[in-house]
């Protein structure tokens, strides 16, 4: 109990992972901090969190935008959660606009959720599920599909 000997652990055996899914996942998450300004386009296969300023187009898997963030360029992603200011077109499958979001540009979406207080200057265009991502001006909404619009309170 009061021995001065240290318990030795074998050093040749690496620690076992707590979660197998964490080891097999290749997903990455990149963060652009609040003090960062990027002038140029961003293209990423990873998820992206923007708290700073981006002056260029963004193409990524999933985008999360902080309240103080500014994006001056188009956004193309599978999903986006916007809370800051965007000047440019937005083309995503799933879009969530929080109450602090301000967008100046056209929005093309498959599923849309807008909190009360969010502002958009532009037009909304519904994109049917399974339809390939295309530019906002090149595809008209399918009249047979009913758009999904969710208003959050």
N, C-alpha and C positions, 0 to 999 in steps of 0.2 A: 504494500500500500504506500509506504513512504520510501520506496526504493529510488536510488539515484540513477538507475538504468533507464535509458529511453527505450520506448517501444519502437522497434524498427519495422518499417514497412518495405516490402520489396519494391525496388525502383524500376525493375525491368517490365512490370506489368502496367500498361496505361490505364487510366481510370475509365470505367465503363460509362457510356453515354446514358443520360437519364431518359432521353426520348429518341427512339429510333427514327421517327419522322423528321426530327431536326437534322439528323445526320444525312438522310437521303434527299432532303430538299435542297435544290439548287437556287432557290429564290433568294434574291438580294433586295435590299432596301437602301436607296440613296437619299441623303438629306442635303438640301441647299439651305444653309443657315440664314438667319435674319440679316447678317452683315455682309452677305455675298451678293454681288451683281454679276450676272452672266449676260454677255452680249454675243449672241449666236444661237443656233438651233441645238436642241438637246434631243437625242434619240437613244432610248434605253429599252432593253428587254425587261428590266427590273421595275419594281415599284418606286415611285419618286415622291418625296415630301418636299414641298417648296415653302420656305418661310421668307426667302429673300426676294430679289427682283430678277426676272428673266426677260430679256429683250430679244426674243426669237421664238421660233416654233418649238413645241414640245410634243414628242411622240413617245409614249411609254405604255407599260402594261396597266398600271393603276397610278392615279395622281391624287395626292392630298395637298391642298393649298391652305396655308395658315391665314389668319385674319389680316395681318399686316403685309401680306405678300402681294406683289404686283407682277402680272404676266402680260407682256405686250407682244402678242403673237398668237398663232392658232394652237389649239390643243387637240390631239388625237390620242385616244386611249380606250381601253375596254371599260374602265370605270374611273370616275372622277368625283371627288368630294371637295367642292369649292367654298372658300370662306372669305377670300380676298377679292382683289380687282383683276378682271381679265379684259383686255382690249384685243379682240380677234375672234375668229370663229371657234366654236367648240363642237367636236364631233366624237361622241362617246356612246357606248352601249348603255351604261347605267350612270346617270348623273344625279348627284345630290347637291343642291345649292342651299347653303346655310343662310340664315337671316342677314349675315354681314356681307354676303357675296354681291358683287356688282359686275355685270358683264355687258360689254358693248360689242355686239357681234351676233351673227346667226348661230343657232344651236340646233344640232342634229342629234337625236337620241333614240334609244329603244325604250328605256324606262327612265322616268323623270320624277324627282321629288324636290319640291321647292318649299322652303320654310317661309312663313309670313315675314316680309321685310326684305327679302332678296329682290334685287332689281336687275332687269334685263332690257337693254335697248337693242332690238333686233327681232328676228323671226325664229319661231320654233318649227322644226320639221321632224315628224315622226319617221323612224326607220323600222320597218318590220323585222322581227326577230329572225336571225339566220341570213339576213341580207348582208352582203359584203359591205365593209366600210367604203364609202365613196364620198366625193366632195359634196358639200351642202347644195350647190347649185345644179349638180348633174342628175340628181334623183328626186322625183316627186313622191310624196307619201302615197302608199297604196290605199285606195278608198275602201277596200274590203277589210282591212285591218283596223281595229279600233285602237287609238293611241292609249298608252297607259300613263296617266298623270296622277301623281300623288301629292297632295298639298299637306304639308306638315304644319301643325299649330304651335 
